[in-house]
Structures are given as C-alpha cells and as structure tokens.
Amino acid sequence: MLFRHIIVASFLLASAFLASCSVSRFVPDGHYLLDKVTIVSDSVQLNTNPFNGFVRQHPNSKWFNLLKVPMLPYALSSTDSAKSINRFLWRIGEEPVIEDTLLTERCLRDIRSAVQNLGYLNAEVTADRKYHKHKVDVTYHIDPKSRYTVNLVEHDIQDEGLSQLISSQSASSLLQEGMPFDVNVLDAERSRINSLIINNGYYRFNKDYIRFEADSTDMDQQVSLRMVLSPYRASSSSPASPHVPYRIGRVSYNFVNDNCSLRNSVLQRFTHIAEGGPYREQDVQSTYSSLGSLDAVLSANVRMDYDQRDSTLLNPVISLVTNSPNSFSAELEGTNSAGDLGAAVAFSYQNCNLFRGSEVFGVKLRGAFENIRGLDGYDDQNFLEYSIESSLRFPDFLFPFLSSDFRRRSRATSEVSLMFDSQDRPEFHRRVLSATWRYRWNGLDKRSHHRFDLLDLNYVYMPWISKTFKSEYLDNPNSRNAILRYNYENLFIMKLGYNFNYSTLAVGQTSSYGTNAYSLRFAVETAGNLLNGISRLFFPDKKGGEYYKVFNIAYAQYAKFDFDFAKSFRINDRNSVALHFGLGVAAPYGNSRILPYEKRYFSGGANSVRGWSVRSLGPGKFKGHDGRIDFINQTGDMKLDMNVEYRSHLFWKVDGAVFVDAGNIWTLRDYEDQPGGQFTFPTFWRQIAASYGVGLRFNFNYFILRFDGGMKAINPAYEDNASHFPFLHPNFDRDFAFHFAVGLPF
C-alpha cells in the first residue's frame, strides 16, 4: 500500500514536470508565463494581505497549493484548433497565464492608491520581475515611508438642527486628533453620521451631503480634516434650504393579490414603523425583515407618501404579496441497508396561514417497507414502518411574562408537534409516541440561533418481541446484555433542553474554500428530574420495584452536554484548512443506569473518524463480535472528535480534500457487555483512534455531494501489532472505509 502511494505521488510529480516543459509552446516570443506573484513591504507594520485583492492576474492554479495539475490537459494539447482532441483538452484544462504588462501596471497603481489611502501619502510601489527560462515571478514591492497623522478635526455644518444632533453623539466619532490618517476611517465616519441622521427623522438625507476636505503638509506629515455638511437641494439648480425632519403619520396596508390575508393585529406586531414617531430608516429595514420572515408573506414593499395637510408628515403604505395558503408534496425514496432493499413514500400537507396570523400547520404521512434477508428462526422477514406527524408553528414567542418589545425584537417561533411511529421488524414491534413544545429565535446579530425545548415527551412501547430474539439475546443467561435489554423495554422520557448555534457565515451561506469562518454549537438537555422529584416526594421508599414508574412505565433520567467547534483558515482563493473539535458527555443517574439508545453516542462514519464505517468504532478498545447486536454494543456515553482537513478546488465544480481524523467513544460506567469501553484519565489517550484519507466534493452551491475514502492509522481495538498500527502495516480490505454524504463534514 505504501509503495502504491509512492507510485501515485511520482506520477503526479512527473506529470507536473512534463506540463511545465510542454507549456512553453503556448508562450509567445517576448512574453513569459506568470509563475508567482507576491507582495512585500519594507515596513512590518504594514500588512500586505489586504492588497491581494488588487492583483489582476494570478498564476495557474495548483492542486493543494503544490502542483499545477489543472494546466496539464491544456499543456498536453497542440496549437491546432482544428483538431477536436485539442478543443476538448482546452475545455477541461486551464489555459496558461501569460503576464499582461498592462494589467501589472494597473495593479501597481491600485496598490499605490490603497497604501496612500492608509495615510502613507508618499508611498512608492514598484513591480520587480525575476525571469527564469519562459517564466516570470512578479513581486510588488511597497516602500510606505512615513505615515501621516491627523492634527485637527473641524466641522462645517450650517444646519443648526443637524449640528446639534451630530454634537450630541460626538463621543461616538471615529475621528480623533493624533490618529493615523486613513481614508477608510473617513468613509466609516461618513456612514456613521449618515446613519445617525436618517434614523432621526431626516427622510431625504443621504451620504452625498457629507464630504471631507483634507489639507496636508509634508514638513510635519500631518493632515487637517474638515467635515462639510451641505444644505438640502431638491435639484442641482434649486436653492439651498435646511434639512427637514419628518414624522410618521398613518400606516396602511395593501394586499396586492388575493391568496390570503392577515389579521391587522399580526401586521401591526410585525411592523416596526411607529405612528407619531420620527422617521427611522432602521425601522423600515426591520419591517422588511420582520414581514419577510412570515411564511404567509412572499414579499413586502414600503412606500412613503407625503401627507397633503402636513408637509413634515409621512404616511407609509405597506404592500404585501402573499403565498398560496395550501401546499402538497410527495417524496419517494429507495433504501439499501446492508444489502436489504426497500422503499419509502411520504405525503405532506401544509397550510401557512391557518388562523390568518401566518401560523403554519403541517401533516406528514410516511410509510416504508424493506425486505430483510439472512434472519434465521424468524417467521416474518420484512420490515414495515408507518408514521404520522403533525405540527403547528406560531410566528411569535408565546410565553407569559415577556414584554411586547422583547417579543417584537426576538423574531421567535413557537412550535407544538405530535408524532406517532410504528415499526414492525422480524425481531420486535416498536411504537413511539412523541409530543413537543419548543421555541426558536435568532439573535439580533442574525448569526446566533437558539432553540429551547420546554417540553419533550417520548413514550416507547414494545407490544411484541419474537421468541427467537428473546431466547438468543434478552433471556439467554449466556448472552444477557444489559444495554440491549434496557432498550427493548417500555420507556418514558420527559426532557427539556437548550441548543445554541453561532456562525460567522450569513444565513443560507455554505462554507467555501476562500473564506475564513468559524461555527460554534453547544447543547444541554436533562430528562426525568421533575418526575424524579415528584416520585421521591410521594414514594420515598421507591415503592413498586427497582425503578420509579409513571403509568407503570420506568422513566429515563440523564443529563447530556454537547460542544462543537469548527474553524476554516483561508490560504488563497482555491485552498483552505478546516479544523474541527467535538465533545459530548451524557450521564445516566437517579432512575437510570443506562442511557436510552437514541441518546447514546457512536463513532465512525462520514462525519466522524472516517477510517471506520458508521457505528463500528469503540467504545474504548472494545471490539464487536456479533454483527446483529453490535449497533447496540458499539455505543457510549462520551464522544471525542478531532479533525483536520485540507480543502482545494480542483476544476469545474469538483473540490478535493485530504484529511486526518482522530477520536473515539467511551462509557462512563464499566459495563460487563462492553469490556475495555470505560473512560479513565490514565488510559483514554491510548484509546484514541486515528485515520487519514482523501475525498472528492461536487459543489453545486445549494448542496454538496461528498465522497470520502478513509484508511485506519491507529486502531485501539487491535489483536496484534499490525492491526494496532495500520498506518505502518496497511491492508486495504481490512482498513478502508468509503463514505457518501451530502454537505461538508463540519
């Protein structure tokens, strides 16, 4: 296996060498292939990274920032455009980048202007070229010289009302005497003043009325600033006049179509423009955003009409285009579970304006069938499932004791849902009944998201278990499995939980290979505490058996905490490095000694340690031996994931990745059926599994199809030295795992 890796690497290096040799025929005489572009500065205080955006020509792209493979197909062609093979190679390859001296000079001017805007008014920028054969390296060399500072800030405002308004917020000014001169700061101050004015009644104001005049002296390298605020003019030929503040008159609504209508109380609650108050541009934008969040609203438009009786009064007219209230959908899918083929179909109905308040009511019916093979001793060889789920979502924070102002700003939804699921397998029949009341809301920064499950009830009922399954696994004294047995008993779960997500990416944006971004998530949930408190209060001696019960059903009691962090580092427009760390701990206590199966952790798979297939790693150094119940045994109470991934754009919509993963799961207690699975501080680090691999991603913007191949590197569940360190003793049949998934792994 190692020899195979060496052969592949040698082939890529040889291909890159041949491409560089054959590309010379595409370089005209007197011109050069652009091989490298760098920007350097004589001053360590001047960061050159912001100037990379001014570079107009970049060298040919490299896979993983190493090899110019995309240029290879083009370089292998000839210059004869009449041959179809050449046209094909040109289409799939990347044309060699020949330095354009005009673009280089334009880049030179742009960088010089950007450096001067930072206050280095006497900066000099040169383009230094280094030639080698038919290639050229271009280095933009910046000599910033001394930076100018601001020694005086003055205001020239003839409008008394605006002068008082700006003076009242002078403490927030971005301009201070003695600061470095920076045109970008001037633009930010201009935007700050404009925002201050248009949010205090001045409807007809804009940034064009604000300008800065700068007077510099080379002797002391200082700049005097003068901010000028011009008076209002209806047109260039109109006389000057003071700027007029406006107030809000009557707000009216207009439905453009007849799909559905909303109650006035709902419209007023989602309108942030206050009658009688001053005009505020931020209220208008908040109204757009708030009304646009309603499922019943397709689009909204706010028009300001001048009042005929009062020239300083604005009457907003809000026009709404609404959605059709009813929608239907159907889904058909095929399934393949370890070779067992099946199919599923689902029908959904949704009403997005049930009570004329943009309440969303939905019903979903789903049925699935699967033909199960290889189960000896069972009468029925099929899996049948059907479920019904209904939900009702309100576009408001329905909770007592909350102020109307908070409810207006929170952009929250309240949701109640009911679900019944029936599963008939050859081994058992399971019924699940769920009921949930939860809240979702976004932070004011629009990047943080909260979810609070106030009440989440789950009732799991096992009406039938086959005699074969009971005798082989549940009642057999030689193979009794406490974890397995617990998860095939009737169970009641009453939990509450909180989930927080924060991402520097905007809503709907996926992480790309050219951006720096990070995401943070943590979640906490508890179950059974209220029931346990009531049980202990009325039955201090635990009457009725080993566990407290509700309606003669034992209830689960546990606490669970999850933390997840991912960060990407931009190298250039085509390459980035992504890091991920995940930790989860769930502890059963009180009325439970074992976690419910749905709350236990598993490792391996497309989003974990990718050298293992899903649910095949851990806990600890435990190794499964019975494929029929390893899905239960290879679960744990604690999970650790650590991942490093180098991502590179290859061609068209195809991206590549190389990765290293590490992690495992553990149990918090020493279960007899999972020997070697308990977490202990002295030994856990020796039980961390590691893998490495490569992947391909088809990035279609709206979704990403991902194919990853992982190889085991360190296996904690080993039988000999070769299986302990597969990195040194690779075996493709034993150590390889293939994964297909939608979306990035983290």
ABEGO torsion letter per residue (X at the ends): XAAAAAAAAAAAAAAAAAAAAAAAAABBBGBBBBABBBBBBABAABBAAAAAAABABBBBBBBGGABBAAAAAAAABBABAABAAAAAAAAABBBBBBBBAAAAAAAAAAAAAAAAAAGBAABBBBBBBBBBEABBBBBBBBBAEBBBBBABBBBBBABAAAAAAAAAAAAABABBBGBBBBAAAAAAAAAAAAAAAAAAGBAABBAAABBBBBBBBAAAGBBBBBBBBBBBBABAABBBBBBBBBBBBBBBBBBABAABBBBAAAAAAABABBBGBBBBAAAAAAAAAAAAABAABABBBBBBBBBAABAABBBBBBBBBBBBABBBBBBBBBBBBGGBBBBBBBBBBBBABAAGAGBBBBBBBBBBBBBBBGBBGBABABBBBBBBBBBBBBABBBBBGBBAAAAAAAGBBBBBBBBBBBBBBAABBBBBBBBBBBBBBBBAAGABBBBBBABBBBBBBBABBBAAAAAAAAABAAABBAAAAAAABBBBBBBBBBBBBBBABBBGBBBBAABBBBBBBBBBBBBGAAAAAAAAAABAAGBGEABBBBGGBBBBBBBBBBBBBBBBBBABAABBBBBBBBBBBBBBBEABABBBAAABBBBEEAABBAABBBGABOBEABBBABAAAAAAABBBABBBBBBBBBBBBABEABBBBBBBBBEBBBBABBBAABBGABBBAAAAAAABBBBBEBBBBBBAGABBBBBBBBBBABBABBABAAAABAAABBBAAAABBBBBBBEBAX
